[in-house]
């Protein structure tokens, strides 16, 4: 049933807009500036959806990057555990980009090395390999869900704080024709972590924080955010532009900031959701994200986000890692606007506030 909050709803949306535009910008992870670590939290190649990945070198010199796919598709837990757990299978590869070079590939196809590529015409198979080859990019396995992370390195493979990389992801719906026939699309910008001049070029990357036994020189990259802010529809609320028979669902994708690619060990983060409705009433819920989390908000709590419970079409949701020892998070969101039988999709980046006081650590395999 349609809900009409009239001026109160308009007031809340205007207040949220002012808060986002005028609030203090303490975000340490950016989508506007190039960085030395680039993260695409949501990569899907499921057979019904695929992802076009774009990455660019914004400098006037050649740039190298070492990249990691993390496959978080579910599989049966090893005994004596029960249920399903993420695979956390990592595949890495290297790319290099000439000055000011952009490149792209489709996640399910990867990218071949072939300097005599034909001119790009209309099909994905042809256009996927168009342009200067950045190196071979492996295709992801079938039914892949997970993340992609690229780290700027020098020619020897040592991490550096060059801050030369930017990226984007386009999530596409595949029609009956397969990869050559795209349907609805949604797009977000990759998250960039800016490198600092204290980088010691070893395999332990320190994001924020002070001097520790792991981070002997302190922070080498900007910190992960303390709070991630989402302004969203309540679950099952209608879209006023589509009418009372429509509904809007919001899906959030979260990855831990701390990752250990050398030990192949997934990280877990406990995330608290602080929810405020249009009447400034507050609700809360929490969930644990291990390796990678992608869920509709009602999966966190079927009551707290429901429109009938909160009595409000629009909500402001703050996502905060609640244990310093568990590390920080990075996130993107995607809305699904449904008016049967059609679903429209819109992915978007989130506003972040503050920086974590303790370091997050990304450990990569040591070089030769």
Residue pairs with C-beta under 8 A, 6 or more apart in sequence:
1 244
2 238
2 240
2 243
2 244
3 237
3 238
3 307
3 313
5 12
5 278
5 312
5 313
8 278
8 279
9 278
9 312
9 313
9 314
11 278
12 278
12 312
12 314
13 314
16 231
16 314
16 316
20 229
20 231
20 351
23 351
23 353
24 353
26 352
26 353
26 354
26 355
27 225
27 351
27 352
27 353
28 193
28 194
28 208
28 222
28 223
28 224
28 225
28 352
28 355
29 191
29 192
29 193
29 222
29 224
29 225
29 330
29 352
30 191
30 192
30 194
31 189
31 190
31 191
31 192
31 349
33 163
33 192
33 194
34 58
34 163
34 164
34 165
34 166
34 192
35 163
35 165
35 166
35 192
35 193
35 194
35 195
36 151
36 152
36 159
36 160
36 161
36 162
36 163
36 164
36 165
36 192
36 193
36 194
36 195
36 199
36 221
37 149
37 150
37 151
37 152
37 192
37 193
37 195
37 205
37 207
37 221
37 362
38 55
38 65
38 149
38 150
38 151
38 165
38 166
38 167
38 190
38 191
38 192
38 193
39 147
39 148
39 149
39 190
39 191
39 192
39 193
39 255
39 330
40 51
40 53
40 147
40 148
40 149
40 167
40 169
40 190
40 191
41 147
41 191
41 253
41 254
41 255
41 292
41 330
41 331
41 332
42 51
42 147
42 169
42 171
42 188
42 253
42 294
42 332
42 334
42 347
43 51
43 53
43 69
43 107
43 140
43 144
43 145
43 146
43 147
43 148
43 169
44 50
44 51
44 107
44 144
44 145
44 171
45 51
45 107
45 108
45 139
45 140
45 142
45 143
45 144
45 145
46 143
46 144
46 145
47 142
47 143
47 174
48 173
48 174
49 171
49 172
49 173
49 174
50 106
50 107
50 108
50 171
50 172
50 174
50 179
51 106
51 107
51 169
51 170
51 171
51 172
52 104
52 105
52 106
52 107
52 169
52 170
52 172
53 104
53 105
53 106
53 107
53 148
53 167
53 168
53 169
54 102
54 103
54 104
54 167
54 168
54 169
54 170
55 65
55 95
55 97
55 102
55 103
55 104
55 134
55 150
55 165
55 166
55 167
55 190
56 97
56 100
56 101
56 102
56 103
56 165
56 166
56 167
57 63
57 97
57 98
57 99
57 100
57 101
57 102
57 164
57 165
58 100
58 164
58 165
58 166
59 99
59 100
59 162
59 164
60 99
60 100
61 99
61 164
62 96
62 97
62 98
62 99
63 96
63 97
63 152
63 162
63 164
63 165
64 94
64 95
64 96
64 152
64 153
64 154
64 155
64 157
65 94
65 95
65 96
65 97
65 150
65 151
65 152
65 153
65 165
66 92
66 93
66 94
66 150
66 151
66 153
66 157
66 159
66 364
67 92
67 93
67 94
67 95
67 137
67 148
67 149
67 150
67 151
68 90
68 91
68 92
68 148
68 149
68 150
68 151
68 261
68 364
69 90
69 91
69 92
69 138
69 140
69 144
69 146
69 147
69 148
70 88
70 89
70 90
70 146
70 147
70 148
70 149
70 255
70 259
70 291
70 292
71 87
71 88
71 89
71 90
71 91
71 140
71 141
71 144
71 145
71 146
72 86
72 87
72 88
72 145
72 146
72 147
72 291
72 292
72 294
73 86
73 87
73 141
73 143
73 144
73 145
73 146
74 84
74 85
74 86
74 87
75 84
75 85
75 86
75 87
76 83
76 84
76 85
77 83
77 84
77 85
85 290
86 266
86 290
86 291
86 292
88 264
88 265
88 266
88 291
89 141
90 261
90 264
91 138
91 140
92 261
92 365
93 135
93 136
93 137
93 138
94 135
94 157
95 103
95 134
95 135
95 137
95 150
96 134
96 135
97 103
97 134
98 132
101 132
101 134
102 131
103 111
103 131
103 132
103 134
104 128
104 131
105 111
105 128
105 129
105 137
106 124
106 128
106 179
107 139
107 140
107 144
107 148
108 139
108 140
108 144
108 179
109 124
109 125
109 128
109 139
109 179
110 136
110 137
110 138
110 139
110 140
111 128
111 129
111 133
111 134
111 136
111 137
112 129
112 133
112 136
113 133
113 135
113 136
114 129
114 133
115 133
117 126
117 129
117 130
117 131
117 133
118 126
119 130
120 126
120 127
120 130
121 127
123 180
124 179
124 180
124 182
125 179
125 180
140 146
145 292
145 294
146 292
147 255
147 292
149 259
149 362
150 165
150 167
151 159
151 205
151 362
151 364
152 159
152 160
152 161
152 162
152 163
152 164
152 165
152 195
153 159
153 160
154 160
154 201
156 367
157 367
157 368
158 201
158 202
158 367
159 199
159 201
159 202
159 203
159 205
159 220
159 364
160 195
160 199
160 201
161 194
161 195
161 196
161 197
161 199
161 220
161 221
162 195
163 194
163 195
165 192
166 189
166 190
166 192
167 189
167 190
167 192
168 187
168 188
168 189
168 190
169 187
169 188
169 190
169 347
170 185
170 186
170 187
171 185
171 186
171 187
171 334
171 345
171 347
172 182
172 183
172 184
172 185
173 182
173 183
173 184
173 185
173 345
174 181
174 182
174 183
175 181
175 182
175 183
184 343
184 344
184 345
185 345
186 334
186 345
186 346
186 347
187 347
188 332
188 334
188 347
188 348
188 349
189 349
191 330
191 332
191 349
193 207
193 221
193 222
193 224
194 221
194 222
195 220
195 221
195 222
196 219
196 220
196 221
196 222
198 217
198 218
198 219
198 220
199 220
199 221
200 216
200 217
200 220
203 262
203 363
203 364
203 365
203 366
203 367
204 214
204 215
204 361
204 362
204 363
205 220
205 221
205 361
205 362
205 363
205 364
206 212
206 214
206 215
206 217
206 218
206 219
206 220
206 221
206 359
206 360
206 361
207 219
207 220
207 221
207 222
207 223
207 224
207 257
207 328
207 359
207 360
207 361
207 362
208 219
208 221
208 222
208 223
208 224
208 355
208 356
208 357
208 358
208 359
208 360
209 215
209 218
209 219
209 223
209 356
209 357
209 358
209 359
209 360
210 218
210 219
210 359
211 217
211 218
212 359
214 359
214 361
215 359
215 361
219 359
222 355
223 328
223 355
223 356
223 359
223 360
224 257
224 327
224 328
224 329
224 330
224 355
224 356
224 360
225 328
225 329
225 330
225 352
225 353
225 354
225 355
225 356
226 320
226 328
226 353
226 354
226 355
226 356
226 357
227 318
227 319
227 320
227 352
227 353
227 354
228 318
228 319
228 320
228 329
228 330
228 331
228 350
228 351
228 352
228 353
229 316
229 317
229 318
229 319
229 350
229 351
229 352
229 353
230 250
230 252
230 316
230 317
230 318
230 319
230 331
230 333
230 350
231 314
231 315
231 316
231 317
232 250
232 297
232 314
232 315
232 316
232 317
232 333
232 335
233 239
233 248
233 249
233 250
233 307
233 313
233 314
233 315
233 335
234 277
234 305
234 306
234 307
234 310
234 312
234 313
234 314
234 315
235 249
235 250
235 296
235 297
235 298
235 305
235 306
235 307
236 247
236 248
236 249
236 298
236 306
236 307
236 308
237 247
237 248
237 307
237 313
237 314
238 244
238 245
238 246
238 247
238 248
238 313
239 246
239 247
239 248
239 337
239 339
240 313
242 337
242 339
243 339
245 339
245 340
246 337
246 338
246 339
247 338
248 335
248 336
248 337
248 338
249 296
249 297
249 298
249 335
249 336
249 338
250 296
250 297
250 333
250 334
250 335
250 336
251 294
251 295
251 296
251 297
251 333
251 334
251 335
251 336
252 293
252 294
252 295
252 297
252 319
252 331
252 332
252 333
253 292
253 293
253 294
253 331
253 332
253 333
253 334
254 269
254 271
254 289
254 292
254 293
254 294
254 319
254 329
254 330
254 331
255 289
255 292
255 293
255 329
255 330
255 331
256 266
256 267
256 268
256 269
256 289
256 291
256 326
256 327
256 328
256 329
256 360
257 327
257 328
257 329
257 330
257 356
257 360
257 362
258 267
258 269
258 327
258 328
258 360
258 361
258 362
259 266
259 267
259 362
259 363
260 267
260 361
260 362
260 363
261 362
261 363
261 364
261 365
262 363
262 364
262 365
262 366
263 363
266 290
266 291
267 290
267 291
267 326
267 327
268 288
268 289
268 290
268 291
268 326
269 288
269 289
269 321
269 323
269 326
269 327
269 328
269 329
270 286
270 287
270 288
270 321
270 322
270 323
270 326
271 286
271 287
271 288
271 289
271 319
271 320
271 321
271 322
271 329
272 284
272 285
272 286
272 319
272 320
272 321
272 322
273 284
273 285
273 286
273 287
273 297
273 300
273 301
273 304
273 317
273 318
273 319
274 282
274 283
274 284
274 317
274 318
274 320
275 282
275 283
275 284
275 285
275 304
275 305
275 310
275 315
275 316
275 317
275 318
276 282
276 283
276 315
276 316
276 317
276 318
277 283
277 310
277 311
277 312
277 314
277 315
278 312
278 313
278 314
279 311
279 312
281 310
283 304
283 309
283 310
284 304
285 300
285 301
285 304
285 305
286 300
286 322
287 293
287 295
287 300
289 329
297 305
297 317
298 305
298 306
303 309
304 310
305 315
305 317
307 313
319 329
319 331
321 327
321 328
321 329
321 356
324 356
324 357
324 358
327 360
328 356
328 360
331 350
332 347
332 348
332 349
332 350
333 347
333 348
333 350
334 345
334 346
334 347
334 348
335 345
335 346
335 347
335 348
336 343
336 344
336 345
337 343
337 344
337 345
337 346
338 344
